[in-house]
């Protein structure tokens, strides 16, 4: 219950733009203005003799001739610089037309969900007498989820800003949401488009805030049920354990409980109508799309998190906590380690992690600066070609090579292959995301499935060029591998055993299969 004195002080406070980003105060002793502009491109990679195809296989979703030309035009160092600080994503017109035609590209999330909720309620009312409404509702959720997955894959394959696409997926995996819960299938496209993508190569606090304020995250981790006197700690725990500081990083169960109190009243509203709010609290009620801060559900008492006092004053408490968590040394270390595991090695050195964490803290969570520290490290350069591909990297890199210059119109086969290999997009049920280590993906069964994928791709996959209305290109393109001078040149850099195996191929399709199934194609 709210006492009269704290409530009167709270209501008298001026609240402005609660959803706008708070002004960042620089960490003590740090001049973050130094990091606001991109640094000049260095010559670290060129001086180290980094081979273009090796850099492409790590920084992009997979080397192909189109991206090789992009790199050759500017050189390795400037290419990396452009990938870190480039923003505009331009895909081929045929691909963009597919993306633009999607419902998730045309309809705002709140309007989409309002309409879906009407259908869900109607289906519930007919339950037991007519099941067709429920099936139609579920099919629409599936269709919207497939649109989101398709849009993501098309950008992974065709966008020239490959590092942005890799980091978008990295953060989607870091802030993992499973699509099978509630109506999240309809929300994931917006979560990627408006919470993750704009900040994937931006500032970590901005990224963290965007996920905290998104209805998909709030629904997935049950914070819509978190209210004063009915505390739900699910989101608070994952916010500390998985999203920021990491497990065993110094926070306590008491910190989790206090963070859960901060998060009370932070939830979603799936209807176009606002709830009735008591007059003394109405001015601090916040609604933005589906996001809702309901002060009647909030615990306005004072909190203590990580030794820091958080005065009870509504949504601004959350803004304080986001800054607090983003600037923790434990957060800098945890995020740096995850990036290093993703891009460098399953067991990155302590020195690399510390150097990245130092940049993270000094730049106040600048993601490109932290990545640059990693990319220009001797450890990263020495690791090129050795990082084992998870199924998504293997599949997308194979598609980028096999169909370079051709625009697929149906991602169905790709989605099926990812399902077969155990890494469906948004398919990880637990909030920890998919593992990025070799041991998670190098089983004999996984390798057998990858061989099947290589065989399916080797002679051509017409279904990639077949639309949902069953129209197919008159002559679907065949994979360009065996006839590509770029791929032929790449094959000369492969191991002796692989080259000898390729020489024994009797047909172009067999050569394609052996190349895509080679040990070298399993690494990046």
C-alpha positions in Angstrom: 0.0 0.0 0.0 1.1 3.6 -0.7 1.4 5.9 2.3 0.1 9.4 2.0 3.4 11.2 2.5 5.5 9.3 -0.2 2.6 9.5 -2.6 2.2 13.2 -2.3 5.9 13.8 -2.9 5.8 11.4 -5.8 2.8 13.1 -7.5 4.4 16.5 -7.1 7.5 15.4 -9.0 7.7 16.6 -12.6 7.7 13.7 -15.1 8.8 14.4 -18.7 9.2 11.9 -21.5 9.5 8.8 -19.4 10.1 6.7 -22.5 12.8 8.9 -23.9 16.4 7.9 -23.2 17.8 9.3 -20.0 20.8 11.6 -20.4 24.0 9.5 -19.8 26.3 10.6 -17.1 29.9 9.6 -17.9 31.5 7.0 -15.6 33.9 8.6 -13.1 37.1 9.5 -14.7 36.0 8.6 -18.2 35.6 11.0 -21.1 33.0 9.2 -23.2 32.9 12.1 -25.7 36.1 10.5 -27.2 34.0 7.5 -28.3 31.0 9.3 -29.8 32.6 9.5 -33.3 34.1 6.5 -35.2 37.9 6.4 -35.0 39.9 6.6 -38.3 40.4 3.3 -40.0 43.7 1.7 -39.0 46.0 -0.6 -40.9 46.1 -3.4 -38.4 44.5 -6.1 -40.5 46.5 -5.3 -43.7 49.8 -5.0 -41.8 49.0 -8.5 -40.3 48.5 -9.9 -43.8 44.9 -11.0 -43.1 43.5 -12.7 -46.2 40.2 -11.2 -47.4 38.3 -14.5 -47.6 39.3 -15.3 -44.0 38.1 -12.0 -42.7 34.9 -12.3 -44.8 34.1 -15.7 -43.4 34.3 -14.3 -39.8 32.8 -10.8 -40.1 30.1 -11.7 -42.6 27.7 -14.6 -42.8 30.0 -16.2 -45.3 32.4 -15.2 -48.0 31.2 -15.0 -51.6 32.3 -13.1 -54.7 29.9 -10.2 -54.3 31.2 -9.4 -50.8 34.8 -10.1 -51.9 34.4 -7.4 -54.6 33.0 -5.0 -51.9 36.1 -5.6 -49.8 38.5 -5.4 -52.7 37.2 -1.9 -53.6 38.3 -0.5 -50.2 40.7 -2.9 -48.6 40.4 -5.0 -45.5 40.8 -2.3 -42.8 38.4 0.2 -44.4 35.9 -2.7 -45.1 35.9 -3.6 -41.4 35.5 0.1 -40.5 32.5 0.4 -42.8 31.0 -2.8 -41.4 31.3 -1.5 -37.9 29.9 2.0 -38.5 27.8 1.6 -41.6 24.0 1.7 -41.2 22.0 1.8 -44.4 20.8 -1.7 -45.5 20.2 -2.0 -49.2 19.2 -5.4 -50.5 18.4 -6.3 -54.1 15.1 -4.9 -55.4 13.5 -8.4 -55.7 14.4 -9.2 -52.1 13.2 -5.8 -50.9 9.9 -6.3 -52.7 9.4 -9.5 -50.7 10.2 -7.8 -47.4 8.0 -4.7 -48.2 5.1 -6.9 -49.0 5.1 -8.6 -45.6 2.4 -7.9 -43.1 5.0 -7.3 -40.4 6.6 -4.6 -42.7 3.3 -2.8 -43.3 1.2 -3.0 -40.2 2.2 -1.5 -36.8 2.5 -4.1 -34.0 -0.2 -2.7 -31.8 -2.8 -2.6 -34.6 -1.8 -6.2 -35.5 -2.1 -7.4 -32.0 -5.4 -5.6 -31.3 -6.9 -7.4 -34.3 -5.4 -10.8 -33.3 -6.8 -10.4 -29.8 -10.3 -10.0 -31.2 -9.8 -13.2 -33.2 -8.4 -15.1 -30.1 -11.4 -14.0 -28.0 -13.8 -15.1 -30.6 -12.1 -18.4 -30.9 -12.3 -18.9 -27.1 -16.0 -18.2 -27.2 -16.5 -20.9 -29.8 -14.3 -23.4 -28.1 -16.0 -26.8 -27.9 -18.5 -26.0 -30.7 -16.4 -24.7 -33.6 -12.6 -25.2 -33.6 -12.0 -23.5 -37.0 -11.6 -20.0 -35.5 -8.8 -21.3 -33.2 -7.1 -23.0 -36.1 -7.3 -19.9 -38.2 -5.8 -17.8 -35.3 -2.9 -20.2 -34.8 -2.2 -20.3 -38.5 -2.0 -16.5 -38.6 0.4 -16.5 -35.8 2.5 -19.1 -37.6 2.4 -17.0 -40.8 3.6 -13.9 -39.0 6.4 -15.9 -37.4 7.5 -17.2 -40.7 7.5 -13.7 -42.2 9.8 -12.6 -39.4 12.2 -15.6 -40.0 12.1 -15.0 -43.7 12.9 -11.3 -43.4 15.8 -12.1 -41.1 17.3 -14.8 -43.5 16.9 -12.6 -46.6 18.9 -9.8 -44.9 21.5 -12.3 -43.7 22.0 -13.6 -47.2 21.8 -10.4 -49.2 22.6 -7.3 -47.1 25.9 -5.6 -47.8 26.1 -4.7 -44.1 26.9 -8.2 -43.0 28.3 -7.4 -39.6 25.0 -5.6 -38.7 23.1 -8.7 -39.7 25.5 -10.9 -37.6 25.2 -8.7 -34.6 21.4 -8.5 -35.0 21.3 -12.3 -34.7 23.9 -12.2 -31.9 21.7 -10.0 -29.8 18.5 -11.8 -30.8 20.2 -14.9 -29.4 21.5 -13.0 -26.3 18.1 -11.6 -25.5 16.5 -14.9 -26.5 12.7 -15.2 -26.8 11.0 -18.5 -27.6 8.2 -18.1 -30.2 6.0 -20.8 -28.8 4.7 -18.8 -25.8 1.4 -16.9 -26.0 1.2 -14.8 -29.1 4.9 -14.1 -29.3 5.0 -15.4 -32.9 3.3 -12.2 -33.9 5.7 -10.0 -31.9 9.1 -11.3 -32.8 9.3 -9.5 -36.1 8.8 -6.2 -34.4 11.2 -7.2 -31.6 14.0 -7.7 -34.1 13.1 -4.7 -36.2 12.6 -2.1 -33.5 14.3 -3.3 -30.4 17.3 -5.2 -31.6 18.3 -4.0 -35.1 18.5 -0.2 -34.5 20.9 -0.8 -31.6 22.8 -3.9 -32.7 25.9 -1.7 -33.5 25.0 1.1 -31.2 25.1 1.6 -27.4 24.4 -1.3 -25.0 22.3 0.7 -22.6 20.0 1.8 -25.5 19.8 -1.8 -26.7 19.0 -3.1 -23.2 16.3 -0.5 -22.7 14.7 -1.3 -26.0 14.4 -5.0 -25.0 13.1 -4.1 -21.5 10.3 -1.9 -23.0 9.3 -4.4 -25.6 6.1 -6.4 -25.1 7.6 -9.6 -26.4 10.2 -9.7 -23.7 7.8 -8.6 -21.0 5.4 -11.4 -22.0 8.1 -14.1 -22.5 9.5 -13.6 -19.0 6.2 -13.0 -17.3 6.7 -9.4 -16.1 3.1 -8.6 -17.2 2.2 -10.5 -14.0 4.6 -8.7 -11.8 2.8 -6.3 -9.4 3.0 -4.9 -5.9 2.2 -7.6 -3.3 2.3 -10.2 -6.2 5.9 -10.2 -7.1 7.2 -12.2 -10.1 11.0 -12.5 -10.2 11.4 -14.2 -13.5 12.4 -11.2 -15.6 14.5 -9.6 -12.9 16.6 -12.7 -12.5 17.2 -13.2 -16.2 17.9 -9.4 -16.6 20.8 -9.8 -14.2 21.9 -13.4 -15.0 21.6 -13.5 -18.8 21.2 -10.0 -20.1 23.7 -8.0 -18.1 26.0 -9.1 -15.3 26.1 -12.9 -15.8 25.7 -15.7 -13.2 28.0 -15.6 -10.1 28.9 -12.0 -10.8 28.3 -10.6 -7.4 24.6 -9.8 -7.2 22.5 -11.5 -4.6 19.0 -12.9 -4.3 18.1 -9.7 -2.5 19.2 -7.7 -5.5 16.9 -9.8 -7.7 14.0 -9.2 -5.4 14.6 -5.5 -5.3 14.9 -5.4 -9.1 11.6 -7.3 -9.3 10.1 -4.5 -7.2 11.4 -1.9 -9.6 9.8 -3.8 -12.4 6.3 -3.9 -10.8 3.7 -2.4 -13.0 5.9 -2.7 -16.1 3.8 -4.7 -18.5 1.7 -4.9 -21.7 -1.8 -3.9 -22.7 -3.2 -5.9 -25.6 -6.3 -3.8 -26.1 -6.7 -0.2 -27.5 -8.3 0.9 -24.2 -6.4 2.3 -21.2 -7.3 1.1 -17.7 -9.0 3.3 -15.2 -6.3 4.9 -13.1 -6.9 6.7 -9.8 -6.7 10.4 -10.2 -3.6 10.9 -8.0 -1.7 8.4 -10.2 -3.1 9.2 -13.7 -0.4 11.7 -14.6 2.3 9.0 -14.2 0.5 6.3 -16.2 2.6 5.6 -19.4 1.3 3.9 -22.5 3.4 3.5 -25.7 2.0 1.0 -28.2 1.5 -2.2 -26.3 3.9 -1.2 -23.5 2.2 0.0 -20.4 3.4 1.2 -17.0 0.5 1.0 -14.6 1.3 2.9 -11.4 -1.5 1.1 -9.6 0.5 -2.1 -9.9 3.8 -0.5 -8.9 5.7 -0.8 -5.6 6.7 2.9 -4.8 8.8 2.0 -1.8 12.5 2.7 -1.8 14.8 -0.1 -3.2 18.5 -1.0 -2.7 20.2 -2.7 -5.7 23.9 -3.5 -5.8 24.5 -1.2 -2.9 22.8 1.7 -4.7 19.7 3.5 -3.3 16.8 3.7 -5.7 14.2 6.2 -4.6 10.6 5.0 -5.3 9.2 7.3 -8.0 7.8 5.1 -10.8 9.2 4.3 -14.2 12.3 6.5 -13.6 13.5 3.9 -11.2 13.9 1.5 -14.1 15.9 4.1 -16.0 18.3 4.4 -13.1 18.6 0.6 -12.9 19.3 0.2 -16.6 22.2 2.7 -16.3 23.4 1.0 -13.1 23.4 -2.5 -14.7 24.9 -1.3 -18.0 27.9 0.3 -16.2 28.8 -2.7 -14.0 32.3 -4.1 -14.6 30.6 -7.5 -14.5 28.3 -6.6 -17.4 31.3 -5.3 -19.4 33.1 -8.6 -18.8 30.1 -10.8 -19.5 29.2 -9.1 -22.7 32.8 -9.0 -23.9 33.2 -12.7 -23.2 30.1 -13.6 -25.2 31.2 -11.5 -28.1 34.7 -13.2 -28.0 33.1 -16.7 -27.9 31.0 -15.8 -30.9 33.7 -14.2 -33.0 37.1 -15.6 -31.8 37.2 -18.8 -29.8 35.3 -21.1 -27.5 37.8 -20.3 -24.9 39.0 -16.6 -25.4 41.9 -15.5 -23.3 41.5 -13.5 -20.1 43.6 -10.8 -21.6 41.3 -10.3 -24.6 38.2 -10.3 -22.4 39.8 -7.7 -20.1 40.8 -5.5 -23.0 37.3 -5.6 -24.5 35.7 -5.0 -21.1 38.0 -2.0 -20.6 36.8 -0.5 -23.9 33.2 -1.3 -23.0 33.4 0.6 -19.8 35.5 3.6 -21.1 33.1 4.0 -24.0 30.0 3.6 -21.8 28.9 0.5 -23.7 29.8 1.4 -27.3 29.4 -1.8 -29.1 31.4 -1.0 -32.3 34.4 0.2 -30.2 34.3 -3.0 -28.1 34.2 -5.1 -31.3 37.1 -3.1 -32.8 39.2 -3.9 -29.8 38.5 -7.6 -30.4 38.9 -7.5 -34.2 42.3 -5.8 -34.1 43.7 -8.2 -31.4 46.3 -10.7 -32.4 44.1 -13.4 -30.9 41.3 -12.7 -33.3 43.6 -12.6 -36.3 45.2 -15.9 -35.3 41.8 -17.5 -34.9 40.6 -16.9 -38.5 39.4 -20.1 -40.1 39.2 -22.0 -36.9 35.8 -21.1 -35.4 33.2 -23.9 -35.8 30.0 -22.9 -37.5 26.7 -23.3 -35.7 23.9 -24.5 -38.1 22.8 -21.0 -39.0 26.3 -20.0 -40.0 26.8 -23.2 -42.0 23.5 -22.9 -43.8 23.6 -19.2 -44.7 27.3 -19.3 -45.7 26.4 -22.3 -48.1 23.5 -20.4 -49.6 25.6 -17.2 -50.1 28.2 -19.2 -52.0 25.9 -21.5 -53.9 23.4 -18.9 -55.1 25.5 -15.7 -55.2 23.8 -13.4 -57.7 20.5 -15.2 -57.5 17.5 -14.0 -55.4 15.6 -16.8 -53.7 11.9 -16.3 -53.2 11.1 -19.0 -50.6 13.1 -19.6 -47.5 11.1 -22.7 -46.6 13.9 -25.2 -47.3 16.3 -23.2 -45.3 14.0 -23.1 -42.3 13.5 -26.8 -42.6 17.3 -27.4 -42.7 17.7 -25.3 -39.5 15.0 -27.4 -37.8 16.7 -30.6 -38.9 20.0 -29.3 -37.4 18.4 -28.3 -34.1 18.7 -24.5 -34.4 15.4 -23.1 -35.6 15.1 -19.4 -35.5 13.5 -18.3 -32.2 13.2 -22.0 -31.3 15.3 -22.1 -28.1 12.8 -22.6 -25.3 15.0 -21.4 -22.5 16.1 -17.7 -22.3 19.8 -18.5 -22.4 19.9 -18.7 -26.2 21.8 -21.2 -28.4 25.4 -22.1 -27.5 28.1 -20.8 -29.8 30.7 -23.5 -28.9 31.9 -26.4 -31.1 30.8 -29.0 -28.6 27.2 -28.0 -29.0 27.1 -28.6 -32.7 29.9 -31.1 -33.7 28.1 -34.4 -33.0 28.1 -37.2 -35.6 24.4 -36.7 -36.1 24.8 -33.1 -36.8 27.6 -33.8 -39.3 25.4 -36.3 -41.1 22.6 -33.8 -41.3 25.0 -31.2 -42.8 26.0 -33.7 -45.4 22.3 -34.1 -46.3 22.0 -30.3 -46.6 25.1 -30.2 -48.8 23.7 -32.9 -51.0 20.3 -31.1 -51.3 22.1 -27.9 -52.3 24.6 -29.5 -54.7 22.3 -30.2 -57.6 20.1 -27.2 -57.0 17.1 -26.6 -54.8 14.2 -25.5 -57.0 11.9 -25.0 -54.0 14.0 -21.9 -53.1 12.6 -20.3 -56.2 9.0 -21.5 -55.8 6.5 -19.1 -54.3 3.7 -20.1 -52.0 1.2 -19.9 -54.8 3.2 -22.7 -56.5 4.6 -20.6 -59.3 8.2 -21.4 -60.1 10.8 -19.7 -62.2 10.9 -21.2 -65.6 14.4 -22.3 -65.1 15.5 -22.3 -61.5 19.2 -21.4 -61.2 21.7 -24.1 -60.4 24.4 -23.6 -57.7 27.4 -21.7 -59.1 30.0 -23.4 -57.1 31.7 -25.8 -59.5 31.7 -23.1 -62.3 32.7 -20.1 -60.1 36.2 -18.9 -60.5 36.0 -17.4 -57.0 35.1 -20.7 -55.5 37.7 -22.5 -57.6 40.3 -20.1 -56.2 39.0 -20.7 -52.7 39.3 -24.5 -53.2 43.0 -24.1 -53.8 43.4 -22.8 -50.2 41.8 -25.9 -48.7 43.7 -28.8 -47.1 45.4 -31.3 -49.3 43.0 -34.1 -48.4 40.0 -31.9 -49.4 41.6 -30.9 -52.7 42.3 -34.5 -53.6 38.7 -35.4 -52.8 37.4 -32.6 -55.0 39.6 -33.8 -57.9 37.8 -37.2 -57.8 34.4 -35.6 -58.4 32.8 -36.9 -61.6 30.1 -34.2 -62.0 29.6 -30.6 -61.1 26.9 -31.6 -58.6 29.2 -34.0 -56.9 31.9 -31.4 -56.7 29.4 -29.0 -55.2 28.4 -31.6 -52.6 32.0 -32.4 -51.6 32.9 -28.8 -51.3 29.9 -27.9 -49.1 30.5 -30.9 -47.0 34.2 -30.4 -46.6 35.8 -29.9 -43.1 36.8 -26.4 -44.1 33.2 -25.4 -44.8 32.4 -26.3 -41.2 34.6 -23.5 -40.0 34.8 -19.7 -40.3 
